[in-house]
């Protein structure tokens, strides 16, 4: 996703979006041992008419894994939790989702090795217009479609440490 990095690196005043993951962290339902719901994102200071979201794993050597691609969401203060894993969604919001690094449509929950901690970044982009991009597109496709249309951006980061076997959801090992 180097193209997006280049687009936003020279536009510090467009940063402007405040982004929060509900509760400040991923819940048990939003990781691989749980029900794997997509998390709720709250977006502050949004002025752009459309929103795109890219969730990716950070801090690993080699390529970054993209866990979620979402775009063509009309201006909203929040992206609700547990979006359907479909290319085109109409409820609870309208939007399109892409194919992530794992070959899945929609959100794929973080699942680092047991006992390992990883960081995840939710990048949110305020876009000038709806993108002419079909659901199921790749991150590279989304990146190209957003070129020249980013009006605002912001991000939130969270960490997730996968419990050791037998130590999930408050259960002693």
LINLIN-V597774 format. One record per residue. N is the residue number from 1. PHI is phi in degrees with one decimal (none if undefined). OMEGA is omega as a letter, one per 40 degrees, with the letter a starting at -180 (NA if undefined). NEAR is the number of other C-alpha atoms within 10 Angstrom. Layout:
{{N;PHI;OMEGA;NEAR} {N;PHI;OMEGA;NEAR}}
This chain:
{{1;none;a;15} {2;-67.9;a;8} {3;-61.5;i;12} {4;-64.7;i;17} {5;-55.5;i;10} {6;-66.1;a;10} {7;-64.5;a;15} {8;-93.9;a;18} {9;-62.5;a;10} {10;-102.5;a;9} {11;-130.8;a;13} {12;-61.2;a;10} {13;-74.6;i;10} {14;-85.9;a;16} {15;-54.2;i;17} {16;29.8;a;17} {17;-83.7;i;19} {18;-99.4;a;15} {19;-126.5;i;22} {20;-132.5;i;20} {21;-88.1;a;21} {22;-48.6;a;16} {23;76.5;i;10} {24;79.6;a;12} {25;-157.9;i;15} {26;-80.5;i;20} {27;-88.3;i;17} {28;-58.6;i;14} {29;-75.5;a;16} {30;-106.6;i;21} {31;-124.1;a;21} {32;-64.8;i;15} {33;-79.4;a;15} {34;-96.7;a;13} {35;-83.9;i;12} {36;63.7;i;17} {37;-70.6;i;21} {38;-71.2;a;24} {39;-78.5;i;22} {40;-81.9;i;18} {41;-114.3;i;21} {42;-103.5;a;16} {43;-123.7;i;21} {44;-108.6;i;15} {45;67.8;a;13} {46;-75.4;i;22} {47;-115.3;a;16} {48;-71.8;a;19} {49;-76.6;a;16} {50;-134.4;a;23} {51;-128.2;i;29} {52;-128.8;i;24} {53;-129.8;i;22} {54;-127.8;i;23} {55;-108.8;a;22} {56;-141.2;i;21} {57;-77.9;a;20} {58;-115.2;i;17} {59;73.9;i;10} {60;-102.0;i;10} {61;-74.6;i;6} {62;86.0;a;6} {63;-62.7;i;11} {64;-86.3;i;13} {65;-84.4;i;16} {66;-91.6;a;23} {67;-98.5;a;27} {68;-160.4;i;24} {69;-129.7;a;29} {70;-141.0;i;28} {71;-152.6;a;27} {72;61.3;i;24} {73;-85.2;i;23} {74;-68.4;a;18} {75;-42.2;a;16} {76;-152.3;i;17} {77;-80.2;a;13} {78;-150.5;i;16} {79;-97.6;a;22} {80;-67.6;a;16} {81;-76.8;i;15} {82;60.5;i;16} {83;-70.8;i;20} {84;-60.4;a;17} {85;-90.6;a;17} {86;-132.5;i;18} {87;-62.2;a;19} {88;-120.8;i;20} {89;-119.0;i;18} {90;-121.9;i;12} {91;-142.7;e;10} {92;-79.3;i;12} {93;-131.7;i;15} {94;-99.4;i;12} {95;178.7;i;22} {96;-128.2;i;25} {97;-124.6;a;31} {98;-107.3;i;29} {99;-88.2;a;23} {100;-86.8;a;23} {101;-64.3;a;18} {102;-97.5;i;12} {103;83.4;a;13} {104;-98.3;i;17} {105;-88.7;i;25} {106;84.8;a;25} {107;-78.9;i;28} {108;-114.7;a;24} {109;-66.3;i;20} {110;-59.6;a;23} {111;-152.9;i;15} {112;-67.5;i;17} {113;-57.6;i;12} {114;-54.9;a;12} {115;83.6;a;12} {116;-94.0;i;12} {117;-114.2;i;13} {118;-132.5;i;17} {119;-102.7;a;16} {120;-132.4;a;20} {121;-119.7;i;17} {122;-104.3;i;22} {123;-100.7;a;18} {124;-118.1;a;24} {125;-121.4;i;27} {126;-87.6;a;31} {127;-111.1;a;27} {128;-72.7;a;17} {129;-158.1;i;16} {130;-67.4;a;18} {131;-88.3;i;18} {132;-85.7;a;10} {133;-143.7;a;18} {134;-71.7;i;15} {135;-59.2;a;22} {136;91.4;i;21} {137;-67.0;a;18} {138;-90.4;i;19} {139;-60.2;i;20} {140;-64.1;i;12} {141;-62.5;i;13} {142;-63.4;i;24} {143;-57.5;i;16} {144;-65.8;a;14} {145;-66.8;a;14} {146;-79.8;a;23} {147;-55.0;i;12} {148;79.4;a;11} {149;-115.7;a;18} {150;-82.4;i;21} {151;-98.6;a;22} {152;-144.4;i;23} {153;-158.6;i;25} {154;-165.3;a;22} {155;-152.2;i;20} {156;-131.5;i;18} {157;-123.4;i;18} {158;-138.4;i;16} {159;-118.7;i;16} {160;-134.9;i;18} {161;-110.5;a;16} {162;-73.4;a;20} {163;-66.0;i;18} {164;-68.0;a;12} {165;-49.8;i;10} {166;80.6;a;10} {167;-125.7;a;13} {168;-123.1;i;14} {169;54.9;i;12} {170;81.2;a;8} {171;-84.4;i;7} {172;-64.5;a;8} {173;-68.6;NA;9}}
